[in-house]
Amino acid sequence: MIVVRNTFQIKFGRMKEARELWDLTGPFYTPVMETTHKDAAAMATDMQNEASQAAFGAWYQKFIPLVDSGHRELYTIVE
């Protein structure tokens, strides 16, 4: 299993707008979203399925102007 952590740096003063679009938040204008997937192939399929939904596209267009930068980290869960 893998954990995918997407971290975004929101533009100063725009966090309230970002929180209205996405009910996740981290410290100091840094929302973090974590998801889990069976493996990298499942992650790719899940992301493609989500991105193909019209509601996601509309949401994403509102979110883009609020973000300065972001990065993705992948972790393998060892049991």
N, CA, C and O atoms as a GROMACS GRO file, in nm:
protein
  316
    1MET      N    1   0.085  -0.117   0.000
    1MET     CA    2   0.000   0.000   0.000
    1MET      C    3   0.090   0.123   0.000
    1MET      O    4   0.200   0.122   0.056
    2ILE      N    5   0.041   0.229  -0.063
    2ILE     CA    6   0.115   0.355  -0.064
    2ILE      C    7   0.027   0.467  -0.010
    2ILE      O    8  -0.096   0.463  -0.021
    3VAL      N    9   0.090   0.566   0.046
    3VAL     CA   10   0.023   0.689   0.089
    3VAL      C   11   0.072   0.799  -0.003
    3VAL      O   12   0.192   0.813  -0.027
    4VAL      N   13  -0.020   0.878  -0.054
    4VAL     CA   14   0.012   0.991  -0.139
    4VAL      C   15  -0.021   1.117  -0.060
    4VAL      O   16  -0.135   1.136  -0.018
    5ARG      N   17   0.078   1.203  -0.040
    5ARG     CA   18   0.057   1.328   0.033
    5ARG      C   19   0.078   1.443  -0.064
    5ARG      O   20   0.188   1.464  -0.115
    6ASN      N   21  -0.028   1.519  -0.088
    6ASN     CA   22  -0.023   1.638  -0.173
    6ASN      C   23  -0.024   1.759  -0.080
    6ASN      O   24  -0.116   1.776   0.000
    7THR      N   25   0.077   1.843  -0.091
    7THR     CA   26   0.090   1.962  -0.007
    7THR      C   27   0.088   2.085  -0.096
    7THR      O   28   0.160   2.091  -0.196
    8PHE      N   29   0.007   2.182  -0.059
    8PHE     CA   30  -0.008   2.303  -0.139
    8PHE      C   31   0.027   2.424  -0.054
    8PHE      O   32  -0.009   2.431   0.063
    9GLN      N   33   0.096   2.520  -0.112
    9GLN     CA   34   0.123   2.647  -0.046
    9GLN      C   35   0.025   2.748  -0.103
    9GLN      O   36   0.034   2.786  -0.220
   10ILE      N   37  -0.068   2.793  -0.020
   10ILE     CA   38  -0.171   2.887  -0.063
   10ILE      C   39  -0.116   3.029  -0.059
   10ILE      O   40  -0.036   3.063   0.028
   11LYS      N   41  -0.160   3.110  -0.152
   11LYS     CA   42  -0.118   3.250  -0.156
   11LYS      C   43  -0.160   3.319  -0.027
   11LYS      O   44  -0.267   3.292   0.028
   12PHE      N   45  -0.076   3.409   0.020
   12PHE     CA   46  -0.104   3.482   0.144
   12PHE      C   47  -0.238   3.554   0.133
   12PHE      O   48  -0.266   3.622   0.034
   13GLY      N   49  -0.321   3.537   0.236
   13GLY     CA   50  -0.450   3.603   0.240
   13GLY      C   51  -0.562   3.529   0.169
   13GLY      O   52  -0.675   3.577   0.168
   14ARG      N   53  -0.534   3.415   0.108
   14ARG     CA   54  -0.635   3.343   0.029
   14ARG      C   55  -0.679   3.212   0.093
   14ARG      O   56  -0.754   3.135   0.032
   15MET      N   57  -0.633   3.184   0.217
   15MET     CA   58  -0.663   3.055   0.280
   15MET      C   59  -0.812   3.038   0.306
   15MET      O   60  -0.864   2.928   0.293
   16LYS      N   61  -0.880   3.144   0.344
   16LYS     CA   62  -1.025   3.133   0.368
   16LYS      C   63  -1.095   3.082   0.243
   16LYS      O   64  -1.181   2.994   0.252
   17GLU      N   65  -1.060   3.136   0.128
   17GLU     CA   66  -1.119   3.090   0.002
   17GLU      C   67  -1.085   2.944  -0.024
   17GLU      O   68  -1.170   2.866  -0.066
   18ALA      N   69  -0.959   2.908   0.001
   18ALA     CA   70  -0.916   2.770  -0.022
   18ALA      C   71  -0.991   2.674   0.070
   18ALA      O   72  -1.032   2.567   0.027
   19ARG      N   73  -1.009   2.712   0.195
   19ARG     CA   74  -1.082   2.626   0.290
   19ARG      C   75  -1.227   2.610   0.249
   19ARG      O   76  -1.286   2.504   0.274
   20GLU      N   77  -1.286   2.711   0.187
   20GLU     CA   78  -1.424   2.700   0.140
   20GLU      C   79  -1.436   2.598   0.027
   20GLU      O   80  -1.539   2.534   0.012
   21LEU      N   81  -1.330   2.584  -0.052
   21LEU     CA   82  -1.330   2.489  -0.163
   21LEU      C   83  -1.289   2.349  -0.118
   21LEU      O   84  -1.328   2.250  -0.180
   22TRP      N   85  -1.212   2.342  -0.011
   22TRP     CA   86  -1.153   2.215   0.029
   22TRP      C   87  -1.149   2.210   0.180
   22TRP      O   88  -1.079   2.291   0.242
   23ASP      N   89  -1.220   2.119   0.240
   23ASP     CA   90  -1.232   2.116   0.386
   23ASP      C   91  -1.113   2.044   0.450
   23ASP      O   92  -1.131   1.954   0.533
   24LEU      N   93  -0.993   2.082   0.413
   24LEU     CA   94  -0.870   2.030   0.473
   24LEU      C   95  -0.779   2.147   0.496
   24LEU      O   96  -0.776   2.241   0.416
   25THR      N   97  -0.704   2.145   0.603
   25THR     CA   98  -0.610   2.253   0.624
   25THR      C   99  -0.492   2.208   0.708
   25THR      O  100  -0.502   2.116   0.788
   26GLY      N  101  -0.383   2.272   0.688
   26GLY     CA  102  -0.262   2.250   0.766
   26GLY      C  103  -0.220   2.384   0.822
   26GLY      O  104  -0.295   2.481   0.812
   27PRO      N  105  -0.103   2.392   0.882
   27PRO     CA  106  -0.060   2.517   0.943
   27PRO      C  107  -0.016   2.621   0.840
   27PRO      O  108   0.042   2.587   0.737
   28PHE      N  109  -0.045   2.746   0.868
   28PHE     CA  110   0.008   2.859   0.793
   28PHE      C  111  -0.007   2.847   0.641
   28PHE      O  112   0.091   2.840   0.568
   29TYR      N  113  -0.131   2.845   0.596
   29TYR     CA  114  -0.158   2.845   0.452
   29TYR      C  115  -0.105   2.722   0.381
   29TYR      O  116  -0.063   2.730   0.266
   30THR      N  117  -0.106   2.608   0.447
   30THR     CA  118  -0.053   2.486   0.389
   30THR      C  119  -0.151   2.370   0.404
   30THR      O  120  -0.140   2.293   0.500
   31PRO      N  121  -0.248   2.356   0.313
   31PRO     CA  122  -0.336   2.240   0.319
   31PRO      C  123  -0.263   2.114   0.273
   31PRO      O  124  -0.181   2.118   0.181
   32VAL      N  125  -0.294   2.004   0.338
   32VAL     CA  126  -0.233   1.876   0.304
   32VAL      C  127  -0.344   1.774   0.284
   32VAL      O  128  -0.435   1.763   0.366
   33MET      N  129  -0.338   1.701   0.174
   33MET     CA  130  -0.435   1.596   0.145
   33MET      C  131  -0.360   1.464   0.134
   33MET      O  132  -0.265   1.453   0.057
   34GLU      N  133  -0.402   1.365   0.212
   34GLU     CA  134  -0.341   1.233   0.203
   34GLU      C  135  -0.445   1.132   0.156
   34GLU      O  136  -0.559   1.133   0.202
   35THR      N  137  -0.404   1.046   0.066
   35THR     CA  138  -0.488   0.936   0.020
   35THR      C  139  -0.407   0.808   0.024
   35THR      O  140  -0.284   0.812   0.024
   36THR      N  141  -0.475   0.696   0.029
   36THR     CA  142  -0.406   0.567   0.025
   36THR      C  143  -0.454   0.489  -0.096
   36THR      O  144  -0.570   0.499  -0.137
   37HIS      N  145  -0.364   0.412  -0.151
   37HIS     CA  146  -0.393   0.331  -0.270
   37HIS      C  147  -0.320   0.198  -0.258
   37HIS      O  148  -0.219   0.188  -0.188
   38LYS      N  149  -0.372   0.097  -0.324
   38LYS     CA  150  -0.310  -0.036  -0.319
   38LYS      C  151  -0.166  -0.034  -0.367
   38LYS      O  152  -0.079  -0.097  -0.307
   39ASP      N  153  -0.141   0.040  -0.477
   39ASP     CA  154  -0.007   0.049  -0.535
   39ASP      C  155  -0.006   0.167  -0.632
   39ASP      O  156  -0.106   0.237  -0.645
   40ALA      N  157   0.107   0.189  -0.700
   40ALA     CA  158   0.121   0.304  -0.790
   40ALA      C  159   0.023   0.296  -0.908
   40ALA      O  160  -0.029   0.399  -0.952
   41ALA      N  161  -0.002   0.176  -0.958
   41ALA     CA  162  -0.096   0.160  -1.069
   41ALA      C  163  -0.237   0.200  -1.025
   41ALA      O  164  -0.309   0.267  -1.098
   42ALA      N  165  -0.276   0.157  -0.904
   42ALA     CA  166  -0.408   0.194  -0.852
   42ALA      C  167  -0.417   0.344  -0.829
   42ALA      O  168  -0.522   0.404  -0.853
   43MET      N  169  -0.308   0.405  -0.782
   43MET     CA  170  -0.304   0.550  -0.762
   43MET      C  171  -0.330   0.620  -0.896
   43MET      O  172  -0.410   0.713  -0.902
   44ALA      N  173  -0.262   0.577  -1.000
   44ALA     CA  174  -0.279   0.640  -1.132
   44ALA      C  175  -0.422   0.626  -1.181
   44ALA      O  176  -0.479   0.722  -1.233
   45THR      N  177  -0.481   0.510  -1.165
   45THR     CA  178  -0.620   0.487  -1.206
   45THR      C  179  -0.715   0.574  -1.126
   45THR      O  180  -0.804   0.638  -1.183
   46ASP      N  181  -0.697   0.578  -0.994
   46ASP     CA  182  -0.783   0.659  -0.908
   46ASP      C  183  -0.774   0.806  -0.944
   46ASP      O  184  -0.876   0.875  -0.950
   47MET      N  185  -0.653   0.855  -0.967
   47MET     CA  186  -0.635   0.996  -1.002
   47MET      C  187  -0.697   1.028  -1.137
   47MET      O  188  -0.757   1.134  -1.155
   48GLN      N  189  -0.684   0.937  -1.232
   48GLN     CA  190  -0.743   0.957  -1.364
   48GLN      C  191  -0.895   0.959  -1.355
   48GLN      O  192  -0.961   1.041  -1.419
   49ASN      N  193  -0.951   0.868  -1.275
   49ASN     CA  194  -1.097   0.864  -1.258
   49ASN      C  195  -1.148   0.993  -1.194
   49ASN      O  196  -1.250   1.047  -1.236
   50GLU      N  197  -1.078   1.040  -1.092
   50GLU     CA  198  -1.120   1.163  -1.026
   50GLU      C  199  -1.110   1.283  -1.120
   50GLU      O  200  -1.202   1.364  -1.127
   51ALA      N  201  -1.000   1.293  -1.192
   51ALA     CA  202  -0.978   1.407  -1.281
   51ALA      C  203  -1.077   1.411  -1.397
   51ALA      O  204  -1.102   1.517  -1.454
   52SER      N  205  -1.133   1.296  -1.432
   52SER     CA  206  -1.227   1.291  -1.545
   52SER      C  207  -1.369   1.334  -1.506
   52SER      O  208  -1.454   1.348  -1.594
   53GLN      N  209  -1.395   1.353  -1.379
   53GLN     CA  210  -1.528   1.394  -1.334
   53GLN      C  211  -1.547   1.544  -1.351
   53GLN      O  212  -1.459   1.622  -1.316
   54ALA      N  213  -1.660   1.584  -1.405
   54ALA     CA  214  -1.687   1.725  -1.432
   54ALA      C  215  -1.680   1.809  -1.304
   54ALA      O  216  -1.629   1.921  -1.307
   55ALA      N  217  -1.730   1.757  -1.193
   55ALA     CA  218  -1.728   1.832  -1.068
   55ALA      C  219  -1.585   1.862  -1.023
   55ALA      O  220  -1.558   1.971  -0.971
   56PHE      N  221  -1.494   1.769  -1.044
   56PHE     CA  222  -1.355   1.792  -1.007
   56PHE      C  223  -1.296   1.902  -1.093
   56PHE      O  224  -1.226   1.991  -1.042
   57GLY      N  225  -1.322   1.898  -1.222
   57GLY     CA  226  -1.269   2.001  -1.312
   57GLY      C  227  -1.315   2.140  -1.272
   57GLY      O  228  -1.236   2.234  -1.272
   58ALA      N  229  -1.442   2.154  -1.237
   58ALA     CA  230  -1.496   2.284  -1.195
   58ALA      C  231  -1.431   2.329  -1.065
   58ALA      O  232  -1.394   2.446  -1.051
   59TRP      N  233  -1.417   2.237  -0.969
   59TRP     CA  234  -1.352   2.269  -0.842
   59TRP      C  235  -1.207   2.309  -0.863
   59TRP      O  236  -1.160   2.408  -0.806
   60TYR      N  237  -1.136   2.233  -0.945
   60TYR     CA  238  -0.994   2.256  -0.968
   60TYR      C  239  -0.970   2.394  -1.030
   60TYR      O  240  -0.871   2.459  -0.996
   61GLN      N  241  -1.056   2.437  -1.119
   61GLN     CA  242  -1.041   2.569  -1.180
   61GLN      C  243  -1.055   2.680  -1.078
   61GLN      O  244  -0.995   2.786  -1.094
   62LYS      N  245  -1.134   2.658  -0.973
   62LYS     CA  246  -1.146   2.756  -0.865
   62LYS      C  247  -1.024   2.752  -0.772
   62LYS      O  248  -0.985   2.855  -0.716
   63PHE      N  249  -0.966   2.633  -0.756
   63PHE     CA  250  -0.856   2.615  -0.662
   63PHE      C  251  -0.723   2.666  -0.719
   63PHE      O  252  -0.641   2.720  -0.644
   64ILE      N  253  -0.699   2.649  -0.848
   64ILE     CA  254  -0.572   2.685  -0.912
   64ILE      C  255  -0.527   2.829  -0.879
   64ILE      O  256  -0.411   2.848  -0.844
   65PRO      N  257  -0.614   2.930  -0.890
   65PRO     CA  258  -0.568   3.067  -0.865
   65PRO      C  259  -0.526   3.093  -0.721
   65PRO      O  260  -0.461   3.195  -0.692
   66LEU      N  261  -0.561   3.004  -0.629
   66LEU     CA  262  -0.529   3.023  -0.488
   66LEU      C  263  -0.393   2.966  -0.449
   66LEU      O  264  -0.344   2.994  -0.340
   67VAL      N  265  -0.332   2.888  -0.537
   67VAL     CA  266  -0.210   2.813  -0.503
   67VAL      C  267  -0.086   2.880  -0.559
   67VAL      O  268  -0.081   2.918  -0.676
   68ASP      N  269   0.016   2.895  -0.473
   68ASP     CA  270   0.147   2.941  -0.517
   68ASP      C  271   0.231   2.826  -0.568
   68ASP      O  272   0.298   2.837  -0.671
   69SER      N  273   0.227   2.713  -0.496
   69SER     CA  274   0.308   2.598  -0.533
   69SER      C  275   0.254   2.474  -0.462
   69SER      O  276   0.161   2.482  -0.382
   70GLY      N  277   0.314   2.361  -0.492
   70GLY     CA  278   0.275   2.238  -0.426
   70GLY      C  279   0.374   2.128  -0.460
   70GLY      O  280   0.457   2.142  -0.550
   71HIS      N  281   0.363   2.018  -0.386
   71HIS     CA  282   0.446   1.902  -0.417
   71HIS      C  283   0.376   1.776  -0.369
   71HIS      O  284   0.284   1.781  -0.287
   72ARG      N  285   0.420   1.663  -0.423
   72ARG     CA  286   0.362   1.533  -0.391
   72ARG      C  287   0.471   1.442  -0.336
   72ARG      O  288   0.581   1.435  -0.390
   73GLU      N  289   0.438   1.373  -0.228
   73GLU     CA  290   0.528   1.275  -0.169
   73GLU      C  291   0.458   1.139  -0.171
   73GLU      O  292   0.338   1.130  -0.144
   74LEU      N  293   0.533   1.034  -0.203
   74LEU     CA  294   0.479   0.898  -0.203
   74LEU      C  295   0.553   0.816  -0.098
   74LEU      O  296   0.676   0.819  -0.092
   75TYR      N  297   0.479   0.746  -0.018
   75TYR     CA  298   0.538   0.662   0.086
   75TYR      C  299   0.486   0.520   0.072
   75TYR      O  300   0.367   0.499   0.047
   76THR      N  301   0.572   0.423   0.086
   76THR     CA  302   0.532   0.283   0.088
   76THR      C  303   0.511   0.241   0.232
   76THR      O  304   0.596   0.262   0.318
   77ILE      N  305   0.396   0.182   0.258
   77ILE     CA  306   0.365   0.135   0.393
   77ILE      C  307   0.420  -0.007   0.407
   77ILE      O  308   0.384  -0.097   0.330
   78VAL      N  309   0.506  -0.026   0.505
   78VAL     CA  310   0.567  -0.156   0.530
   78VAL      C  311   0.500  -0.215   0.653
   78VAL      O  312   0.494  -0.153   0.759
   79GLU      N  313   0.449  -0.335   0.637
   79GLU     CA  314   0.380  -0.400   0.749
   79GLU      C  315   0.466  -0.504   0.814
   79GLU      O  316   0.424  -0.568   0.910
   0.00000   0.00000   0.00000
